[in-house]
Amino acid sequence: MKKLRILIGAAWLCTAGPMTTEAAPWTLRECIEYARTHNIQVQSAEVSNSSAGINLLQAKAQQTPTLSFSTGQGISHGKEDGTSYSGSYSLNAGLTIYQGSRLTNTVRQREIQTRSTQLEVAVARNDIEISVTEAYLAILYANENLRTMQQTVEASQAQMERTRALLDAGSVSVSDYAQIEAQYHSDVYDRTVAENTLAQAELKLKQLLELELDDEFEVAFPEVDDADVMAVIPDLAEVYASATQAMPQVESSRLEIEASRVNEKIARGQKLPTVSLSAAVGTGNFSNSGYSFFNQLSDKLNESATVNISVPIFNNRSARSAIDQARLETRSSELSHEQTLKDLLSEVESLWQDATSAQSRYTAAAGKLKSAELSYRLVQEKFDSGMKNAVDLLTEKNNYLSAQQELIQAKYQSVLSLRLLEFYRGGRIDL
């Protein structure tokens, strides 16, 4: 009997097919980590970094000797000699000994640029991390707003049903009922808008993650409480000081200045002499010479070595123009670095102000919501007893709904600003 049960169980498993499980919802951190790898802007920055690495290898290779082999094969026809064949063979080498330090400075410049492009990859990853965080919190905000609108619709429906009963009992006018019914349909419309807003927010995050149409995607909705909203706001000066050290765009822009200064040295090298060495080994053969192929190669073997010195005297101001242009590029890089610091300060200041404002608004909105809720409940009781009309009731209801939305807006604005401030301090974004 026991064996029979085992066989029946095994047969059931085989016929039932594979068990399917739903994909787990994406947390904020999972979205960030995925985007930092798969986002197209990040991948483009990585391609640029690889290209800079190739340029560095090429610059280093310019310091090594060159070696090439060349050959020529010919055929000729004459009345006396008939058809004859000839061949030439040469091995050529070259080496730049001195070029006004342009080769070594070019290598130095390429090394700096490679480090800068590595930082640009980090900048791209940071940018997508911020964008994903903003999109994720937009989803949380839209979802909570939708829940509020759903509760509003349910309350409106209950109010409409009560008002209908009061109308049947002769306690309210047809006009009052019509206004309550119109408000219900307006709330249903607002709920539909909230549903579409949530769908758009989810679509935006999915696009940032570079997900395909058939990829399943669902966001996890963590609980955001007062501790998240009213967390201590870090000191502004401390955040900015940390950001100048943690944010890769600052170091990247500083390296651009360094690369520009090296480029000035490269430009000045155009006014200095160039010394190069070349050497060659050659030989040849002729079919009608009467000597064997290898004897001809040996007899015609020749070697040469040359030291070439080139001194620029007049080059139509190209060297002077290159130097002036390089100086201007350096100044431009310095200004760009200053702008980077100013932009960073502006971002940090805005986030700090947003966090401060959002927390103040959240505290005020919480008090306003409590008062609006009480007022709405009292007016609703008076409306049910015939002491208030529909206009009074709907006014209090809209005040209550407005207070709810203000609280939600301040809540997620505070959470977003606090998370990004922590990020600029070099911290990790999570929720």
Sequence and secondary structure as in RCSB ss.txt:
>XXXX:A:sequence
MKKLRILIGAAWLCTAGPMTTEAAPWTLRECIEYARTHNIQVQSAEVSNSSAGINLLQAKAQQTPTLSFSTGQGI
SHGKEDGTSYSGSYSLNAGLTIYQGSRLTNTVRQREIQTRSTQLEVAVARNDIEISVTEAYLAILYANENLRTMQ
QTVEASQAQMERTRALLDAGSVSVSDYAQIEAQYHSDVYDRTVAENTLAQAELKLKQLLELELDDEFEVAFPEVD
DADVMAVIPDLAEVYASATQAMPQVESSRLEIEASRVNEKIARGQKLPTVSLSAAVGTGNFSNSGYSFFNQLSDK
LNESATVNISVPIFNNRSARSAIDQARLETRSSELSHEQTLKDLLSEVESLWQDATSAQSRYTAAAGKLKSAELS
YRLVQEKFDSGMKNAVDLLTEKNNYLSAQQELIQAKYQSVLSLRLLEFYRGGRIDL
>XXXX:A:secstr
 HHHHHHHHHHHHHHH         B HHHHHHHHHHH HHHHHHHHHHHHHHHHHHHHHHTTS EEEEEEEEEE
EEETTTEEEEEEEEEEEEEEEEESTTHHHHHHHHHHHHHHHHHHHHHHHHHHHHHHHHHHHHHHHHHHHHHHHHH
HHHHHHHHHHHHHHHHHHTTSS HHHHHHHHHHHHHHHHHHHHHHHHHHHHHHHHHHHTT  TT    B      
HHHHT     HHHHHHHHHHH HHHHHHHHHHHHHHHHHHHHHGGGS EEEEEEEEEEEEETTSSS HHHHHHHT
 EEEEEEEEE     TTHHHHHHHHHHHHHHHHHHHHHHHHHHHHHHHHHHHHHHHHHHHHHHHHHHHHHHHHHH
HHHHHHHHHTTSS HHHHHHHHHHHHHHHHHHHHHHHHHHHHHHHHHHHTT     
